[in-house]
């Protein structure tokens, strides 16, 4: 295997014409230069230098290797500088995937803080709900995934062998039209909404809604289903049904024409940031996780 240090010595010998002159240029001893040239010739399997009197002359193979050495060493130097910049957070990128309510609440403040602290780090963002976001992480399509799971749900295996950074516990609240008979109630038993038409959210949220309702003794009649939380709020506000939404989803939506109420039994979802173990050691990824954690703690 050709080593960069051997190429540097070969280039010095070719430029100076002798082992002793190359040693002076490199700041080492003549025996060290000779030893490294023998190691390089052993690696390539052919002579690279021919001694002619007091000078060294390159063989055809030596000339070819010197011709390529400058480009190889220049590329290696550039790579070392780029890696050093990434390690020092002067450069680097993070590909982030988040579910919509996380994108509108946790992500903006976290990325603004990251940019202020490390302006050379670039972050891209795409939206996907779990489990799709978790699959993207495992497939190498992102570096950090914001995801959630409901308490008691059988989804723990999705996060096996991933680095899990807990962010917050997000409570679900009921949403009813302003003129609804329970609009002024402090807390509503979900069974009291058994006869109402329902507006449901994302597929995972929809399954959770059905499970909670079934445990309360009824199957909800879902008239509308949408992944768009503002659309859910709009449909409730128009008097077309009731819904249960995460509090985080309501932070970025003005519930015009709708009223929030606490629901029993209480349901929460655990919101986390996920990454792969090796990626967790990358400075830009680690910094992104830290900023998401800080923003969640402030919320």
Secondary structure, DSSP 8 states (H G I E B T S, - for coil): ---HHHHHHHHHHHHHSSHHHHHHHHTS-HHHHHHHHHHHHHHHTS--EEEETTEEEE-HHHHHHHHHHHHHHHHHHHHHHHHHHHHTTSS-EEEEEE-HHHIIIIIHHHHHHHHHH-TT-EEEEEE--TTHHHHHHHTTS-SEEEEEEETT-S-GGGGTTEEEEEEEEEEEEEEEETTSTTTT-SEEEGGGGTTSEEEE-SHHHHHHHHHHHHHTT---EEEEE-S-HHHHHHHHHTTS-BEEEEHHHHHTS--TTEEEEEEES--EEEEEEEEETTGGGSHHHHHHHHHHHHHHHH-
